[in-house]
Amino acid sequence: MVSVYDVIEKARKTGKVEKGTNEVTKAIERGTAKLVCFGADVSPKEVVAHLPILCKEKGIPCAEADKKEKLGISVGLSVSCASAAIINAGDAEKDLESFVKSLKK
């Protein structure tokens, strides 16, 4: 099974990825996000606590990554990243579909 980090990294290279909680929130509200991911180790939790709720309202898949540092690396940052959203999957479209299916199980 493909990891969320691999899907985001591939989408970053060939499509479009938003990074940071503010940009991710905007993408959810606009309905442009195809997948939202946030770090499980974000402190305080309130920073990203609204993301799963917004995703559920908009019907957008939402995943929790175990480390914000690994999420930062997968979106191309040298620092940690609290959340990221795939806007255009690019070449990662098939990987994204299979990952979203695995979330629903």
PyMOL CGO cylinders between C-alpha atoms (Angstrom):
from pymol import cmd
from pymol.cgo import CYLINDER

trace = [
    CYLINDER, 0.00, 0.00, 0.00, 1.20, 3.49, -0.84, 0.3, 1, 1, 1, 1, 1, 1,
    CYLINDER, 1.20, 3.49, -0.84, 1.75, 5.90, 2.05, 0.3, 1, 1, 1, 1, 1, 1,
    CYLINDER, 1.75, 5.90, 2.05, 0.20, 9.35, 2.37, 0.3, 1, 1, 1, 1, 1, 1,
    CYLINDER, 0.20, 9.35, 2.37, 3.69, 10.84, 2.23, 0.3, 1, 1, 1, 1, 1, 1,
    CYLINDER, 3.69, 10.84, 2.23, 4.39, 9.16, -1.14, 0.3, 1, 1, 1, 1, 1, 1,
    CYLINDER, 4.39, 9.16, -1.14, 1.08, 10.37, -2.60, 0.3, 1, 1, 1, 1, 1, 1,
    CYLINDER, 1.08, 10.37, -2.60, 1.69, 13.95, -1.45, 0.3, 1, 1, 1, 1, 1, 1,
    CYLINDER, 1.69, 13.95, -1.45, 5.29, 13.98, -2.68, 0.3, 1, 1, 1, 1, 1, 1,
    CYLINDER, 5.29, 13.98, -2.68, 4.31, 12.65, -6.11, 0.3, 1, 1, 1, 1, 1, 1,
    CYLINDER, 4.31, 12.65, -6.11, 1.44, 15.16, -6.34, 0.3, 1, 1, 1, 1, 1, 1,
    CYLINDER, 1.44, 15.16, -6.34, 3.81, 17.98, -5.36, 0.3, 1, 1, 1, 1, 1, 1,
    CYLINDER, 3.81, 17.98, -5.36, 6.19, 17.10, -8.17, 0.3, 1, 1, 1, 1, 1, 1,
    CYLINDER, 6.19, 17.10, -8.17, 3.57, 16.74, -10.93, 0.3, 1, 1, 1, 1, 1, 1,
    CYLINDER, 3.57, 16.74, -10.93, 0.47, 18.55, -9.65, 0.3, 1, 1, 1, 1, 1, 1,
    CYLINDER, 0.47, 18.55, -9.65, -0.38, 21.11, -6.97, 0.3, 1, 1, 1, 1, 1, 1,
    CYLINDER, -0.38, 21.11, -6.97, -0.24, 20.84, -3.18, 0.3, 1, 1, 1, 1, 1, 1,
    CYLINDER, -0.24, 20.84, -3.18, -1.22, 23.50, -0.63, 0.3, 1, 1, 1, 1, 1, 1,
    CYLINDER, -1.22, 23.50, -0.63, 0.76, 23.53, 2.60, 0.3, 1, 1, 1, 1, 1, 1,
    CYLINDER, 0.76, 23.53, 2.60, -0.03, 25.07, 5.96, 0.3, 1, 1, 1, 1, 1, 1,
    CYLINDER, -0.03, 25.07, 5.96, -3.24, 25.11, 7.93, 0.3, 1, 1, 1, 1, 1, 1,
    CYLINDER, -3.24, 25.11, 7.93, -4.50, 28.45, 6.57, 0.3, 1, 1, 1, 1, 1, 1,
    CYLINDER, -4.50, 28.45, 6.57, -4.05, 27.44, 2.92, 0.3, 1, 1, 1, 1, 1, 1,
    CYLINDER, -4.05, 27.44, 2.92, -5.51, 23.99, 3.57, 0.3, 1, 1, 1, 1, 1, 1,
    CYLINDER, -5.51, 23.99, 3.57, -8.56, 25.50, 5.29, 0.3, 1, 1, 1, 1, 1, 1,
    CYLINDER, -8.56, 25.50, 5.29, -9.13, 27.80, 2.28, 0.3, 1, 1, 1, 1, 1, 1,
    CYLINDER, -9.13, 27.80, 2.28, -8.81, 24.84, -0.12, 0.3, 1, 1, 1, 1, 1, 1,
    CYLINDER, -8.81, 24.84, -0.12, -11.40, 22.87, 1.87, 0.3, 1, 1, 1, 1, 1, 1,
    CYLINDER, -11.40, 22.87, 1.87, -13.83, 25.80, 1.98, 0.3, 1, 1, 1, 1, 1, 1,
    CYLINDER, -13.83, 25.80, 1.98, -13.42, 26.37, -1.78, 0.3, 1, 1, 1, 1, 1, 1,
    CYLINDER, -13.42, 26.37, -1.78, -13.95, 22.65, -2.41, 0.3, 1, 1, 1, 1, 1, 1,
    CYLINDER, -13.95, 22.65, -2.41, -10.70, 22.34, -4.39, 0.3, 1, 1, 1, 1, 1, 1,
    CYLINDER, -10.70, 22.34, -4.39, -8.93, 19.88, -2.05, 0.3, 1, 1, 1, 1, 1, 1,
    CYLINDER, -8.93, 19.88, -2.05, -8.87, 16.23, -3.15, 0.3, 1, 1, 1, 1, 1, 1,
    CYLINDER, -8.87, 16.23, -3.15, -7.16, 14.95, 0.01, 0.3, 1, 1, 1, 1, 1, 1,
    CYLINDER, -7.16, 14.95, 0.01, -6.31, 16.67, 3.28, 0.3, 1, 1, 1, 1, 1, 1,
    CYLINDER, -6.31, 16.67, 3.28, -3.60, 15.42, 5.61, 0.3, 1, 1, 1, 1, 1, 1,
    CYLINDER, -3.60, 15.42, 5.61, -2.54, 16.74, 9.01, 0.3, 1, 1, 1, 1, 1, 1,
    CYLINDER, -2.54, 16.74, 9.01, 0.12, 15.78, 11.51, 0.3, 1, 1, 1, 1, 1, 1,
    CYLINDER, 0.12, 15.78, 11.51, -0.92, 13.75, 14.54, 0.3, 1, 1, 1, 1, 1, 1,
    CYLINDER, -0.92, 13.75, 14.54, 1.85, 15.34, 16.60, 0.3, 1, 1, 1, 1, 1, 1,
    CYLINDER, 1.85, 15.34, 16.60, 0.79, 18.98, 16.03, 0.3, 1, 1, 1, 1, 1, 1,
    CYLINDER, 0.79, 18.98, 16.03, 0.78, 20.90, 19.29, 0.3, 1, 1, 1, 1, 1, 1,
    CYLINDER, 0.78, 20.90, 19.29, -1.58, 22.36, 20.33, 0.3, 1, 1, 1, 1, 1, 1,
    CYLINDER, -1.58, 22.36, 20.33, -4.14, 20.05, 18.69, 0.3, 1, 1, 1, 1, 1, 1,
    CYLINDER, -4.14, 20.05, 18.69, -6.54, 22.98, 18.26, 0.3, 1, 1, 1, 1, 1, 1,
    CYLINDER, -6.54, 22.98, 18.26, -4.41, 24.20, 15.33, 0.3, 1, 1, 1, 1, 1, 1,
    CYLINDER, -4.41, 24.20, 15.33, -5.70, 21.36, 13.12, 0.3, 1, 1, 1, 1, 1, 1,
    CYLINDER, -5.70, 21.36, 13.12, -8.76, 20.17, 15.08, 0.3, 1, 1, 1, 1, 1, 1,
    CYLINDER, -8.76, 20.17, 15.08, -11.18, 21.88, 12.67, 0.3, 1, 1, 1, 1, 1, 1,
    CYLINDER, -11.18, 21.88, 12.67, -9.82, 20.17, 9.53, 0.3, 1, 1, 1, 1, 1, 1,
    CYLINDER, -9.82, 20.17, 9.53, -11.53, 16.75, 9.89, 0.3, 1, 1, 1, 1, 1, 1,
    CYLINDER, -11.53, 16.75, 9.89, -14.83, 18.48, 10.68, 0.3, 1, 1, 1, 1, 1, 1,
    CYLINDER, -14.83, 18.48, 10.68, -14.63, 20.73, 7.61, 0.3, 1, 1, 1, 1, 1, 1,
    CYLINDER, -14.63, 20.73, 7.61, -13.60, 17.78, 5.44, 0.3, 1, 1, 1, 1, 1, 1,
    CYLINDER, -13.60, 17.78, 5.44, -16.58, 15.73, 6.61, 0.3, 1, 1, 1, 1, 1, 1,
    CYLINDER, -16.58, 15.73, 6.61, -18.95, 18.62, 5.82, 0.3, 1, 1, 1, 1, 1, 1,
    CYLINDER, -18.95, 18.62, 5.82, -17.49, 19.00, 2.31, 0.3, 1, 1, 1, 1, 1, 1,
    CYLINDER, -17.49, 19.00, 2.31, -17.05, 15.26, 1.64, 0.3, 1, 1, 1, 1, 1, 1,
    CYLINDER, -17.05, 15.26, 1.64, -13.27, 15.52, 1.26, 0.3, 1, 1, 1, 1, 1, 1,
    CYLINDER, -13.27, 15.52, 1.26, -11.07, 12.59, 2.37, 0.3, 1, 1, 1, 1, 1, 1,
    CYLINDER, -11.07, 12.59, 2.37, -8.95, 13.42, 5.40, 0.3, 1, 1, 1, 1, 1, 1,
    CYLINDER, -8.95, 13.42, 5.40, -5.93, 11.48, 6.68, 0.3, 1, 1, 1, 1, 1, 1,
    CYLINDER, -5.93, 11.48, 6.68, -3.79, 11.78, 9.78, 0.3, 1, 1, 1, 1, 1, 1,
    CYLINDER, -3.79, 11.78, 9.78, -0.02, 11.56, 9.29, 0.3, 1, 1, 1, 1, 1, 1,
    CYLINDER, -0.02, 11.56, 9.29, 2.05, 10.35, 12.21, 0.3, 1, 1, 1, 1, 1, 1,
    CYLINDER, 2.05, 10.35, 12.21, 4.79, 13.03, 11.98, 0.3, 1, 1, 1, 1, 1, 1,
    CYLINDER, 4.79, 13.03, 11.98, 4.55, 16.67, 10.93, 0.3, 1, 1, 1, 1, 1, 1,
    CYLINDER, 4.55, 16.67, 10.93, 8.28, 16.60, 10.09, 0.3, 1, 1, 1, 1, 1, 1,
    CYLINDER, 8.28, 16.60, 10.09, 7.75, 13.85, 7.49, 0.3, 1, 1, 1, 1, 1, 1,
    CYLINDER, 7.75, 13.85, 7.49, 4.75, 15.77, 6.15, 0.3, 1, 1, 1, 1, 1, 1,
    CYLINDER, 4.75, 15.77, 6.15, 6.96, 18.85, 5.75, 0.3, 1, 1, 1, 1, 1, 1,
    CYLINDER, 6.96, 18.85, 5.75, 9.55, 16.86, 3.82, 0.3, 1, 1, 1, 1, 1, 1,
    CYLINDER, 9.55, 16.86, 3.82, 6.90, 15.36, 1.51, 0.3, 1, 1, 1, 1, 1, 1,
    CYLINDER, 6.90, 15.36, 1.51, 5.57, 18.84, 0.60, 0.3, 1, 1, 1, 1, 1, 1,
    CYLINDER, 5.57, 18.84, 0.60, 9.10, 20.07, -0.11, 0.3, 1, 1, 1, 1, 1, 1,
    CYLINDER, 9.10, 20.07, -0.11, 9.80, 22.11, 3.02, 0.3, 1, 1, 1, 1, 1, 1,
    CYLINDER, 9.80, 22.11, 3.02, 12.89, 21.99, 5.20, 0.3, 1, 1, 1, 1, 1, 1,
    CYLINDER, 12.89, 21.99, 5.20, 10.69, 22.50, 8.28, 0.3, 1, 1, 1, 1, 1, 1,
    CYLINDER, 10.69, 22.50, 8.28, 7.70, 20.61, 9.65, 0.3, 1, 1, 1, 1, 1, 1,
    CYLINDER, 7.70, 20.61, 9.65, 4.22, 21.16, 8.21, 0.3, 1, 1, 1, 1, 1, 1,
    CYLINDER, 4.22, 21.16, 8.21, 1.03, 20.91, 10.27, 0.3, 1, 1, 1, 1, 1, 1,
    CYLINDER, 1.03, 20.91, 10.27, -1.22, 20.15, 7.29, 0.3, 1, 1, 1, 1, 1, 1,
    CYLINDER, -1.22, 20.15, 7.29, -1.28, 19.75, 3.52, 0.3, 1, 1, 1, 1, 1, 1,
    CYLINDER, -1.28, 19.75, 3.52, -3.92, 19.38, 0.82, 0.3, 1, 1, 1, 1, 1, 1,
    CYLINDER, -3.92, 19.38, 0.82, -3.66, 17.89, -2.65, 0.3, 1, 1, 1, 1, 1, 1,
    CYLINDER, -3.66, 17.89, -2.65, -5.35, 20.22, -5.14, 0.3, 1, 1, 1, 1, 1, 1,
    CYLINDER, -5.35, 20.22, -5.14, -4.20, 18.58, -8.38, 0.3, 1, 1, 1, 1, 1, 1,
    CYLINDER, -4.20, 18.58, -8.38, -2.81, 15.06, -8.07, 0.3, 1, 1, 1, 1, 1, 1,
    CYLINDER, -2.81, 15.06, -8.07, -0.96, 15.10, -11.39, 0.3, 1, 1, 1, 1, 1, 1,
    CYLINDER, -0.96, 15.10, -11.39, 0.75, 11.72, -11.93, 0.3, 1, 1, 1, 1, 1, 1,
    CYLINDER, 0.75, 11.72, -11.93, -0.35, 10.61, -8.44, 0.3, 1, 1, 1, 1, 1, 1,
    CYLINDER, -0.35, 10.61, -8.44, -4.02, 10.29, -9.47, 0.3, 1, 1, 1, 1, 1, 1,
    CYLINDER, -4.02, 10.29, -9.47, -4.07, 6.46, -9.31, 0.3, 1, 1, 1, 1, 1, 1,
    CYLINDER, -4.07, 6.46, -9.31, -2.11, 6.41, -6.05, 0.3, 1, 1, 1, 1, 1, 1,
    CYLINDER, -2.11, 6.41, -6.05, -4.52, 8.99, -4.61, 0.3, 1, 1, 1, 1, 1, 1,
    CYLINDER, -4.52, 8.99, -4.61, -7.55, 6.89, -5.60, 0.3, 1, 1, 1, 1, 1, 1,
    CYLINDER, -7.55, 6.89, -5.60, -6.13, 3.73, -4.02, 0.3, 1, 1, 1, 1, 1, 1,
    CYLINDER, -6.13, 3.73, -4.02, -5.12, 5.61, -0.86, 0.3, 1, 1, 1, 1, 1, 1,
    CYLINDER, -5.12, 5.61, -0.86, -8.61, 7.15, -0.50, 0.3, 1, 1, 1, 1, 1, 1,
    CYLINDER, -8.61, 7.15, -0.50, -10.15, 3.68, -0.96, 0.3, 1, 1, 1, 1, 1, 1,
    CYLINDER, -10.15, 3.68, -0.96, -7.91, 2.34, 1.82, 0.3, 1, 1, 1, 1, 1, 1,
    CYLINDER, -7.91, 2.34, 1.82, -9.12, 5.14, 4.13, 0.3, 1, 1, 1, 1, 1, 1,
    CYLINDER, -9.12, 5.14, 4.13, -12.74, 4.06, 3.69, 0.3, 1, 1, 1, 1, 1, 1,
    CYLINDER, -12.74, 4.06, 3.69, -12.02, 0.49, 4.84, 0.3, 1, 1, 1, 1, 1, 1,
]
cmd.load_cgo(trace, "trace")
